[in-house]
Amino acid sequence: MLTSITEGILCCLTGKAASLVLPLESSKPSDGFEFVEVKPGRVLRVRHIIPERQPNVTEEQVAGKTDRTDDDCDEDGSTEKSNDNNDPNTGSSVHCKRKITVYRNGQLVIENLGDVLHSEILQCQDGDLEPCSTVEVELADYKEYKEMPSSPDPNPIPPTVPTTAGEQKPAPPPRRRRRKPKRTVQIDSERVISSCKGTHSDVALFFVHGVGGSLDIWGSQLDFFSRLGYEVIAPDLAGHGASTGPHIAAAYTFYALAEDLRAIFKRYARKRNILIGHSYGVSFCTFLAHEYPDLVHKVVMINGGGPTALEPSLCSIFQLPSCVLHCLSPCLAWSFLKAGFARQGAKEKQLLKQGNAFNVSPFVLRAMMSGQYWPEGDEVYHAELTVPILLVHGMCDKFVPMDEDQRMAEILLFAFLKVIEEGSHMVMMECPDTVNTLLHEFFLWEPDMSSRDSSKADTEKTVALSDTLHTLKFNKSMDK
């Protein structure tokens, strides 16, 4: 979702050789680490933690927040009150009915015909409230959309035309021209959304890192949620961390990496799975959510960028030969430290060195940046998603602008956009406590469909606004 230039700088080369991995036959699970052969000769390191679920301990007790007696818990460790909410068959049912129309001029029109989600609103850090869902009925081309007024005049002055007597009289209202759509997609499905308790064995959390990283960037999240009783899975992408690094460029295309993650997902998936992606990893989470809508329960996108198709940049520093990139490694590392973190102190420098993160060979980096080709991942592809999605954005992120995540929130059906002011691109490493709390609230969140009447009224208002935008654009074209 990021451009090749911005995504590539975050890779932070150290100039070391390609990472090594133990032979598959001699590797054994140790401290939650496993080595999975997704294809012959293609081995990925995976951290897989299955917590020991004790019958008399709840997730609140594990976190050290509250003390409960054994009488308050059921056999699997959750309270009787929250047990019903964890059953996917007893959660809130949301009718996802959407019509997506694409016109030849690039205009995208989205009509939400089902339930517009008005639910319990998540709290921000400063206590303010944000809408739990951002739904736009009409979305024009991105460049054109940014130029459109955010609040059109409710009483616009109608244009005038001169008469033979020299008097001015209002012009007749413009007639809307019917255009033939280039493509129309209709979605009509019933989705059950419930909270996810870590003490239940049907919930799994998948963490996917981006270019140049490794599963170690999720260290705080893996420890936090495994302690709460969640089953967590975090793989190293090919050529990253301790996974094998084939010396062939075709091994690092988007589709090759997506197939690796598909194999990992099919191996560890439960009934309800939550995907958490960072940067380039967000694209793979979107791919899996689109491919497995019945298995993916929720998605978290951290600094992933806008809903645009991936295409490598031809004018990029990462198109240089690998030997040149090796020489530029110190400069790239310094650039990432300046742009990837809000502060550049000793703590941030230590975070880069911990756990062999951001240690990738120049060849792998160059192949990764050149392989970012995913034309299917456009706005329509993202608009087809009906799963609840949490968008997390670091305010100080210099790689991903704020308006890209805002654009993503407008395209998605059920979207929460949360901004962390003190965070940057690596917000989950800079502000682990804030991110962990935010993610946990989202995991436990359930939709509240008691406000369906107000949702219908809001939808009608949005449709009316759409008609106003149509009129404004028509007048603008007439002036030209």
DAUR-V343365 format. One record per pair of residues at least 24 apart in sequence whose ideal C-beta (glycine too) atoms are under 7 Angstrom apart, sorted by the first residue. I is the first residue (numbers start at 1). J is the second residue. If there is no record, write none. Layout:
BEGIN
<<I,J> <I,J>>
END
This chain:
BEGIN
<<1,282> <1,283> <1,304> <1,305> <1,306> <1,308> <1,310> <2,279> <2,280> <2,305> <2,399> <2,400> <3,313> <4,312> <4,313> <4,316> <4,318> <4,369> <4,372> <5,313> <5,316> <6,399> <7,211> <7,279> <7,280> <8,211> <8,316> <8,318> <8,369> <9,332> <9,335> <9,336> <9,339> <10,210> <10,211> <10,212> <10,279> <10,336> <10,340> <10,399> <10,425> <11,211> <11,212> <11,358> <11,360> <11,365> <12,212> <12,332> <12,333> <12,336> <12,352> <12,358> <13,325> <13,329> <13,332> <13,333> <13,360> <13,362> <13,365> <14,329> <14,333> <14,358> <14,359> <15,326> <15,329> <16,359> <17,361> <18,239> <18,245> <18,361> <18,364> <19,241> <19,242> <19,243> <19,245> <19,359> <21,45> <21,242> <21,243> <21,244> <36,264> <36,267> <38,260> <38,263> <38,264> <42,238> <42,244> <42,246> <43,243> <43,244> <44,235> <44,236> <44,238> <44,243> <44,260> <44,264> <45,236> <45,241> <45,242> <45,243> <46,233> <46,234> <46,235> <46,264> <47,215> <47,222> <47,234> <48,233> <48,268> <49,222> <49,226> <49,231> <49,232> <50,231> <51,226> <51,229> <51,230> <51,231> <53,77> <53,199> <53,229> <58,199> <59,197> <59,198> <59,199> <59,228> <59,229> <62,227> <62,228> <62,229> <63,228> <76,199> <76,200> <77,199> <77,229> <78,197> <78,199> <78,200> <82,197> <85,194> <85,195> <85,446> <86,194> <86,195> <86,197> <86,200> <87,194> <88,192> <88,194> <88,271> <88,272> <89,192> <90,194> <91,192> <91,193> <91,194> <91,446> <92,193> <92,194> <92,446> <92,447> <92,449> <93,190> <93,192> <94,191> <94,193> <94,447> <94,449> <95,190> <96,187> <96,189> <96,191> <96,386> <96,413> <97,187> <97,188> <98,187> <98,413> <99,186> <100,185> <100,380> <100,383> <101,181> <101,184> <102,181> <102,182> <102,183> <102,380> <103,179> <103,181> <103,182> <104,182> <106,141> <107,140> <107,141> <108,139> <108,379> <109,138> <110,136> <110,137> <110,139> <110,383> <111,137> <112,137> <112,413> <112,459> <115,449> <115,452> <115,455> <116,455> <116,458> <116,459> <117,414> <117,447> <118,451> <118,454> <118,455> <119,447> <119,448> <120,445> <120,448> <122,416> <122,441> <122,442> <122,445> <124,418> <125,434> <132,416> <133,414> <133,415> <134,409> <134,410> <134,415> <134,417> <135,413> <136,410> <137,462> <137,463> <137,466> <138,466> <138,469> <139,410> <139,411> <142,407> <148,469> <152,468> <152,469> <152,472> <159,475> <174,471> <174,474> <174,475> <174,478> <176,470> <185,380> <185,384> <187,384> <187,386> <189,386> <191,386> <193,388> <193,446> <193,447> <194,446> <195,443> <195,444> <195,445> <195,446> <196,272> <196,274> <196,297> <196,443> <196,444> <198,225> <198,228> <198,229> <198,230> <199,229> <202,270> <202,271> <202,272> <203,230> <203,231> <203,270> <203,272> <204,231> <204,233> <204,268> <204,269> <204,270> <204,273> <205,230> <205,231> <205,232> <205,233> <205,274> <205,276> <206,233> <206,265> <206,273> <206,275> <206,276> <207,232> <207,234> <207,276> <208,261> <208,275> <208,277> <208,281> <208,284> <208,285> <209,237> <209,278> <209,281> <210,278> <210,279> <210,280> <210,281> <211,279> <211,280> <211,368> <212,358> <212,360> <212,365> <213,240> <213,357> <213,358> <214,240> <214,241> <214,355> <214,356> <214,357> <215,241> <216,241> <216,354> <216,355> <216,356> <216,357> <217,357> <217,428> <217,429> <218,428> <219,355> <220,428> <220,432> <220,436> <221,428> <221,436> <224,436> <233,268> <235,261> <235,264> <239,360> <239,361> <239,364> <240,360> <241,356> <245,361> <245,364> <247,363> <249,367> <249,370> <249,371> <252,364> <252,367> <252,368> <252,371> <253,371> <253,373> <254,283> <254,310> <254,371> <254,372> <254,373> <254,374> <257,284> <258,284> <258,287> <261,288> <262,288> <269,295> <272,297> <273,297> <274,298> <274,443> <275,299> <276,300> <277,301> <277,302> <277,304> <278,302> <278,303> <278,428> <279,303> <279,304> <283,310> <283,374> <283,377> <286,377> <286,382> <289,385> <289,387> <290,381> <290,384> <290,385> <293,386> <293,387> <296,387> <298,387> <298,388> <298,442> <299,387> <299,389> <300,390> <300,392> <300,439> <300,442> <301,389> <301,391> <302,392> <302,427> <302,428> <303,393> <303,394> <303,397> <303,400> <303,425> <303,427> <305,400> <305,404> <306,404> <306,407> <306,408> <307,379> <307,382> <307,407> <307,408> <307,411> <308,378> <309,374> <309,375> <309,377> <309,378> <310,372> <310,373> <310,374> <310,377> <311,373> <312,369> <312,370> <312,372> <312,373> <316,369> <318,365> <318,366> <318,369> <322,362> <322,363> <322,366> <325,362> <325,365> <325,366> <326,362> <339,398> <339,399> <339,425> <340,424> <340,425> <340,426> <341,424> <341,426> <341,430> <342,396> <342,422> <342,423> <342,424> <342,430> <351,429> <379,411> <382,411> <382,412> <383,411> <385,412> <385,413> <386,413> <388,414> <389,414> <389,415> <390,416> <390,418> <390,442> <391,415> <391,416> <391,417> <391,418> <392,418> <392,420> <392,427> <392,435> <392,438> <393,417> <393,419> <394,420> <394,423> <394,424> <394,425> <394,427> <395,419> <395,420> <395,421> <395,423> <396,423> <396,424> <397,424> <397,425> <399,425> <400,425> <416,442>>
END
